[in-house]
């Protein structure tokens, strides 16, 4: 049996906050637990916030804004982007410095600390997860809500991982009848992130959850989940 | 708190089996529960299995097989395909009759009933979910493991839904600071399917799970999750 517990009572996170201590004060973590922390909380604690009034929009940003949108927001997105994968102004699907492909390069105004600010992804979410893992002694996932091709809606996925292998490798395993399995890797870290979202909500101010009883094995990083561009049929 | 319970002790499923009765005999379902059933079990109960020796490969199937692969398997895939989205022989990413985009149009040899057979997706997985929902009185998701662009590994997603709205619509809701949320729809059915996979494993013979305490609202179908091709930037 797996249990998913919301971490309740966390205040609004501010730059410099000791997120690990704030979580440890509110939940009893046990060996084998997985702590899932929303990217927004991690980014705010790390000060990954920009002010629109400190951004000057480039010509490309104005073009991508398409008229109705604030071009400074597009400029903030372009600064987080290593490659534009698809664009339909003002929608930009971008590859980030981490290799993630997501809307707006993860730049988001909702749940931002104040009007006129945008929250960026952590510079190195695997390192963010690793610091929390070393501090708290449990597996840690930093999660964010990503859209995906072909299907409506977002699901939360892992953008930072420490203390568990994000992929369960089934190569060489067999089904009950003895046939080797075709699906060879399961993205358990993404499934754990999505499961945690079910108790975290979006507007509820619950930026963390604890998953108890999940199969946690090995170690790794969210960068293991990134499909190499040259192997990817969709980039 | 959300709990995820595996439904244990189910035998190998055969064509004509009363899956609803078999599950009801092994787990006590309560109002508000979500029952997640693996596609493979539903397909087998519905007799959605083909024998390779009854398939004759077309020229297109032989071409897509690329030499090393059995072209009859590719022929079975083509028969389930309304559009080939990407192909790198023998890998085919296909749009199915349901609108799902997935590897091999969901055709799979692992966990097949016997050598030389392939399991196909249910003809109408929403109808399969609806029958179980009416029989058992709880929300039902039929799940399958799908790969996705940009990221390694599969996650389980909902290919059939009944008794819950697969998308949580946040349009018009606001964050703690009063800003309207940018992420407007959460694919909760996919997150529930992925969460259930964590207890179902792949080779373990646990083809169903019960999720207790999840936010279950409304009603709908997995077809609501399908992005219309003309809106999709990746088709």
Interface residues (C-beta under 8 A of the other chain):
Chain A: X1 X2 X3 X4 X5 X6 X12 X86 X88 X91 X93 X100 X101 X108 X109 X110 X111 X112 X113 X114 X115 X145 X148 X149 X150 X151 X152 X153 X154 X155 X156 X157 X166 X167 X168 X170 X173 X174 X175 X176 X177 X179 X180 X181 X182 X183 X185 X186 X187 X188 X190 X191 X192 X194 X195 X197 X198 X199 X202 X203 X205 X214 X215 X224 X225 X226 X227 X232 X233 X234 X235
Chain B: X1 X2 X3 X4 X5 X6 X12 X86 X88 X91 X93 X100 X101 X108 X109 X110 X111 X112 X113 X114 X115 X145 X148 X149 X150 X151 X152 X153 X154 X155 X156 X157 X166 X167 X168 X170 X173 X174 X175 X176 X177 X179 X180 X181 X182 X183 X185 X186 X187 X188 X190 X191 X192 X194 X195 X197 X198 X199 X202 X203 X205 X214 X215 X224 X225 X226 X227 X232 X233 X234 X235
